[in-house]
Structure formats: structure tokens, C-alpha cells
């Protein structure tokens, strides 16, 4: 090989090395950002009990959610039921608007009779299982008097629950253009409900925690509307991941699908295996409108259940190695314990990277003190190399630390004795310091 060829070879090798150097960090960064290339516009995966985010992609952007808006309608209905404002056997007769929407078979619906009488339970099941739109509007009218007033309740409840990137414009999640020109007051004809993936996960978490009975209905794979009557109709669940359906996945028992032209193939799903429940939100999955959302959900669920395990770091009522000082109390100190058990999802093989962290907010308390007084939080820190996505809500990142017992206020005599003791202790301390100085 002559010198000219050798130089050309060396230049080629250096060029190749430069290309590898330029693109390798970018590839690694991309892999770290999205470990399994979720094919959707936005997605998030959380552990339900703690709100710990296990995966996130574009989760802060507000996007169309289609029929997943019915999750807020479900929340408000179940809340009204629990408060006694609405009863399951309460009946409803459709007005002209609801009747008209119910006859639109281009939408998901159970046809309602104009002079029919339907129980709240019937409408709820039609909405939660079959995503019946007219049924959802009827329930909105039962709860708030009109869909317009109900939309105000939806947005108010979203704010109360801590959602930040949201806009609800109707009770169904339909695009307003599909409401036959009768969209709720204050909303435009081309508007639709939009919520970020992160906020949908937060709504799902609240729905399951505050009203766990939702899963009893959302997990029904197939049932009938008005069985045994002339209006009997099959109601299959659009959540194909439920047991017995085409995309069945172990442990899936909810929650809600959604699809419109702008929302695409979307899904808020939840599954429980062992002692861990996870929630996945997929917005606008790419591919088949009816199945691509479940393909992404399977990928997220697999990632959670194959890679994470719930680990109890502290038991309920477990004492920490730090006491709180008490002023003017019968006792000078009070022990601190966890208010609840503290468990976190830990990535397999990285157990040593998770540490409990004690955050005491109040170093001293003044008597009297009640048992269970909050004095701080027990949280966790992660020191591994992989990205930590944090929590849905920073307040969910741990459990409260509370006083183990109550402390009564000391009487005047005890306080006086302590004062005298302190006085003589001060004198004695001064004498000791003086004598020590002589030597």
C-alpha cells in the first residue's frame, strides 16, 4: 500500500469515527428519553396509589380526548350518588335534544324513546360500557339541570382535583359540530374537550380512589340495554383489553376509550397485577383507529409489570428515629410515626437506588398537642442513572409524619419547677465554667 492510499484510508477512518461520535450521543439521549418508542402523540404511565410517573411522553400538552371526557361525567355522577343528591333508581325522560342525539346512529348511542322513562342506573351503564352519548347528556341534565350548567361543574371539579391543562366543553367528549347545533352555552360550534395526558391520569387516579365502584361497571365486557324489553340492545365495551375480548390483557378492568377525527385512537386504561395497579393514558395513537391504542397500552403495561415492584419502605405507624421537642408540655419530647404505610414502585435491580427521606417541617411544638398532628413528610429519593419522571402531584410523593401520642400542657407548678431547675442549672453551669477557667 503506497503512502497516498494510506492517507486516504486514514482520512476515511477518521471521518467514520467523527460520524459515530456525532450521532451516538444523540441516539443514547433519544433512547433515554423514550426507552421503547411509544407511537402516539402523547402518553403517560403511572403507579396508581402513589402517582409515581413511570413513563411520560409529551404529557403536558392539552389535546383532544374524545369520549374519555365521560370520565368526568362519571366522577360527577358518582359523587352526586354518594352525597344523596341523585339516586340510582331515579327516572329520566328525554327532552327533544337528548332524543334527537340518541337517534343519531353515526354516534355511539342507545336509542331512547321520546316518551320513555329510564333509570339513572340504566343511563350510567350505557355511558360507562357502551359510551352512549345521549345517555351522558341525559345524566348531565339530571345532575345539573342542563348540559350547559353541567359543563361549568366539569371545569370547576377539574380545578378542584388539581388539573391544570384542561377544557371541557360538553358532557360526552364529542366534537361540538356533532351536537346538531345545540352545543352547551358558552362553547363554540367547532370546539371539543381537551386535556393533557398527565391531567387525564390524575382524573383517572381520583376516579378510582374516590369512587372505586366505577371499576365494577367499566370492567363489564358485554351486557344488554333494557334486557327483556322491546328496546333490548347489545352493549359491547369498546375497551378491547378486558377479559374475553380481542386484546385481552391480564388485570385490565377499565377505564375509557375515546376516538374522534381530531383525538384519533385514545385510551385511558388501568390494570392491576399483584399489589400494583397502574394507569396508562394514550392520546392519538398512530395506526388502526380501534386497536392501535391497545397496542401502545400493552407496551406500557408490560413495561410496568415486568420492570417494577411495589416495595414497602415503612409500615403504618412505624416510628422514625427523630423526636420533636415540646414546649410547655408534660413531656419535653414526642415521638414521630408514619400516618400510613409508605410503599413505592421500585425498578427491579435498582432497589439500592431508592432511599426514604425524612422531612421534618416543625422542630418544636407547643402543648397541648393532639395525637396525629402533622409534623412533616416521609418521601423517597432516587439516585439511579435512569431518568426519574417524578410524581403527578408533589404532595403525593410521600406520606405524612405525625405525632405518635398527644401531649397535655404542663400545669403552673411543673413549669415553675422547671424554671427554678433551669435557673440553678444556669448558675451551676456558670460556676463550672469559672472554676474550669482557673485551671
N, C-alpha and C positions, 0 to 999 in steps of 0.2 A: 504494500500500500504506500503510495507516494505521499509527500507532505501535503499536497493540495487536497487529496481525498481525505486525509486525516483531519485536516482543518474543517472540511465540510461536515465530516461525521461529528466532530466535537460541537460545532455550531448547532447541528440537529438535536444532539442530546441536551444541550443547554436550553434550546427552545422548548423541547418537550418537558423538561424539568420546570421551566417557567410557567408553562400552561398548567401543569399539575399543581404547582404552588398557588397559582391564581384561583383555580376552581375548587380545590379540595376544601379550604375553609368555608367557602360558600355552601358547598354540599353538606358539610357537617353542621353548619348553622341551620340550614334548612331542615335537616333531619332532626335536629334538636327541637326545632320549633314545631314540627309536625311529624311525630315518630311513625305514623302509619298512613299519611296522605289521605285524610278524610275528604271524600269527593262531594262536598256540599258547600254552600255559600257561607254557612256558619254552623257551629256545633259546640256543645259543651257536655261534659260528663262529670257528675258529682256523686259523692257518697251522701246518702240522704240524711242520716242522723246528724252529721256534723257540718254539712255544707262544704266539705273539702272538695276543691276542684281537682279532678284527676287529669283532665284534658280540656283544652279550650282553643277554639279557632274563630276569630272574628266575632267573639261572643258579645261584645259591647254594642254592636251596630243594630239599630232598630230596623226590623224587616217585617214584611207581611207574614202573618201567622195563620191565616185562613181559619178553619174550624177549631183550631186549638184555642181560639178566643172563648169557646164554650166552657173551658176550664174555669174561667172567671164567673161565668153564669152558674156553673155547678157550685162553685165556692159560695156565692151569694145565696143560692137556694138552700144549700145545706146549713148555712149559718142561720137563715130565717127559720128553718125547721127546728134547729137546736134551740133557738130563742123563743119558740112557740108562736111566731108571727105567721107562719104558714104550716098547714097540716098535710100529711101525705094523702089523706082521703078527701081533701078539699077539691071541689069540682070547678071546671072552667069551660065556658062556651066560647068558641072562636068568634072574634069580630070579623068584619069584612076583610081587613088587611091580612090577618092570620089565615083565614080561609083561602084567600087568593094565593098566598105564598105556598100553602100546603098542597095546592093543586098543580104546582109547577114541578113536573117530574124531571126536568133537567137538573133540578137540585135534589139533594138528599132529603127525602121527606116521607112522612106517613100521611096519607090523605086524611084530612079532618072534615067532618060534616059541619055545615054552617049552623045547624041547629043541634049539634052533638054536645054531649056532656062528657068531659074527660077529667080523670083524677090527676092531681099533681104527680103522683107516682107513675102513672102511665106516660105522661109527657116527659118526665125525667128520664125514664128508661129509654124512651125513643131518642132523646137527645144524647144521652151518655153512651148508648150502644150503637145506634144507627146514625147518629149525628143529624137527626131530624131538625131542620131549620125552623119550620113553623112552630114546632113544639117548643123550641128555645125562646122564640118571640112570645109565645103564649105564657111561658113561665116568667118572662121579664115583666109582662103585664100583671101577672098575679102578685109579684113581689113589689113592684114599684108603681103600678097603675098604668104606665105606658113605657114603651121601649125607650123613648127619649129620656125619661127620668131614670130609667134603669141604667142607661149609658153613663149618666152622672155618677150613679152608685159604683159602677165598674171602675171608673177612673179614680174615684175617691178611695175605694178599697185598695187599688193598686198602690196608691201613695201610702196608705196606712201600713201595707205589708212590706214597704221598703223598696218597691220597684222604682227605677229611675228613668229607664228608656222605654216608654210605652205610650200608646194612644189607642184607646178602644172607641170605636165609632158605632158599633151595633152589638146585639146580643149573640149573633150567630158566627161572625167571622167571615161572612160573605162579603164580596165587594159590593159597595152600596149600589152600584149600577144594576145589580141583580135583584134589588128590592122593589122593582116595579114603580120607581119614582116616589117611594114612600119611606125613604131613609129617615132616621131619627133627626129631630130638630137640632140645628147647630152643626150638622155634619154635611159635607159636600157630596154631590152625586158620584164623584169619582174616588172617594176616599175608601179606605179599608183599615182594619185594625192592624197595628204594627207594634211589635215588642221585640226586644233583643233576646238572643238565646239565653243569656245569663239571667234576665228577668223572668223568662219562661221557666227556667229551672227553679228559681226562687218561688214562683207561684205554685209550681208542682210540689215543691217541698212543703209549703204551707198547706196545700190542699190535702196531702197525705197525712201530715202531722195533726192538723186541726180537725179534719173530717175523714178519718181512715175508712169510714164506711163507703167512700167513693170507690174503693177497690173491689168491693163486693159486686158492684154493678159494672164497673169498667172491665172486669175480668170475664164477663159473660160473653162467650164466643158467638152464640146464636140464640135467639129467642123469637117469640111471636108477639106482634102488637094486637091487642084485643082478641086474644085466642078464644075460640068458641063462638065468635060473633060473625056477622056478615062482613065485618071490616077486618077480619083476621089477615095478617100480613107477616111474612118472614122478615126478621130484622137481624141480618148478619152484622158482626162487628167489623169495622174497617181496619182494626188492628190485627193484621195477619200473623203477628208474633205470639198470639195467645195459643194456649194448648189446644191441639186438634186442628189448627189452621195451617195454611201452606208454608208460612215462615216461622213455625213454632220454635220458641226458644225457652229453655228451662227457666222457670221463675218469673216470667213476664206476666203481670196482672193489671196492666194499664199503660198509658192513660188516654191519650187522644191523638188522632191523626188530623191532618189538615192539608187541603190541596185546592188552590185556585190558579188562575193563569199567572199571577204575579208571585204567589207564595211557592209555587212548584210543589214538589213532594216533600212534605214536612211531617214531623212526628215528635211528640213528647212521650217517651216510654220509660217505664220503670220495671225493674226486675229484682228479685231477692233470691239469693242463694246462701245457705247457711245463715250466719248472723249479719250479713252485709246486704243492704239494699242500695241500689244505685239508680240515678235518674239521668237519662240522656235526652238532649234536645237537638234535633237536626232540622235546620232550615234550608229549604230549597236544595235537596239532594239531586245530583245530576244523574240522568238515565231514565228508566221506566217510571212513569208518574206514580204507579201504585206499589212498586216493590223496591225502588232504589233507597227510599228512606229506611227500610228494614235492613237492607244490606249494610248501610252505614251504622245503624243501631247495633247490629250483630257484631260488627268490628269493635265498637266501643264497649259493649258488654263483655266481649271476650277479653279485651284488654284489662278491664276492671277485675273480673273474676279470676283470671289467670295470673295476674301480677300483684294484686293487693289482698291483704288480710287484715281484718279488724283486730287491733291489739288494745287490751285494757291496760292503761298506764296507771290509773288509780281507781280504787273501788269507791263506792258511795260511802261518805262518812269517814274516809281514811284521813288520818291526821298527818299534817306536814310538819317538817322539822323547823318550825318557826312560830313563836308565840307573839301575841300582840300585847303591848303594855296597856294597863288600865289606870286611869286617874280617878281618884276619889271613890274607888270601889272596895268592896270587902276583900276581893282578890286583886293582886297587883298585876296579874297576867291572865290571859285567856288563850286556850288552845284554838288552833285553826284546822278545819276539816273541809273536805270537798262536799259540795251540796249534792252532787250527782256523781255517778260513775263517769270516768273520763276515758273514752276509747277513741282511737284514731285509725284511719286506714293506713297501713304501713306497707310500703313496697317490699315485696319478697327479696331477701338478700341484702336489704339496706336497713335492717332493724336497728343497728347501732347508730344510724344517722338521725334517729328521732329521739329527742330529749324533752322531758317535761320541764316547763319553765314557770317558776312561782313569781307572780307579780302582786306584791302587797301594796295596796293603794293607801291604807291608813295604818301608820305605825303605832299610833296611840288612840285609844278611845276613852271617852269619859262616861263613867257609870251614871245611871243604870244602863245596862246593855242587854238587849234581848237575845236569846238563843237564835242562831241562824242569821245574825247580822252580817251583811256582806262586807268583806274587808279587802277583796282583791279577786284575781282571776288566775286559774291554772291553765296555761296554754302549752303549746308544743313548738319546738323549733326543729328545722330540718337542715342538715349540714352536708347532704349528698351532692354529687356533681350534676344531677339532672335538674331540669327546670322545676321550680316549685310554683304552682299556679295560684296558691293562696286559698282563700275561702270566699263563698258567696257574700258573706257578711262578716266583717271583722269581729262582731260580737258573738259569732258562732264558733270562733276559733278555740274555745276552751270551755271550762265550767267555773262557776262561782266558787270562791273560797269564803267560808262563813265561820262565825264563832261556834265552837263546839257546845258551849253552855252559855247561860245568861249570867250576868254579874250584877248583884244588887249594889246600890250606893251605900257606902260605909256611913255609920252614924257619926254624930259630932264627937263622941268620946274617942272612937278609933282614930278619927282624923286628928284629934288633939294629941293623942299618944304618939302618933306617927310624927306629928310636928315637933313634939318635945324630943323624940328619938333622933329626929333629923338635926335638931339644934345641938344636942350633946355630941352627936356623931361629927358635926362640923367642928365643934370645939376640940374634940379628941383628935380629929384629923389635923387641926392646926398645931396642937401640941407635938404630935408625932413629927410633923414637918419641921418644927422649930428644933426639937432635940436632934433630929437627924442632921440638921444643918450644923450643930456643934461639932459633930464628928466628921 
